[in-house]
Amino acid sequence: QATFEYTVAVVTGNNTAGTNITGAGGTPNLDAQLSDYSAVSDANFAKYVWIFYNGRKERGGPNLAAGHDVYPGDSKANGDLKFTHTVKDGDQIQMIYWD
């Protein structure tokens, strides 16, 4: 049976590119935790984890070096993400995840 999850969170502060965006533990900067996607390898991030930023589909990549819009953050289990652009207070992040 495949897993399918849709989660939404609102950014709770201004964050520069490369900041770990998280809704759990440490210093959260989201009002809710995004889905646990720890079953997905970095190489398959773009295929199984779709991120929308303020309604616009972001191009996922395995890491910063790929030069895409978004890539895995510090903890996949917490739904953490990192972006190659500024993430601003009040903006919305939507995650669609399946495996």
Number of C-alpha atoms within 10 A of each C-alpha: 4 5 7 11 14 13 15 17 19 20 21 19 13 13 17 13 14 17 19 19 27 26 23 18 8 7 10 17 23 23 16 17 21 27 23 15 22 14 13 18 13 16 11 14 21 20 14 18 21 18 24 16 17 13 11 11 14 17 15 24 21 17 19 16 8 11 14 17 19 27 27 26 19 15 16 19 15 19 22 24 20 22 26 16 14 13 23 15 14 15 16 19 20 20 19 17 21 17 14
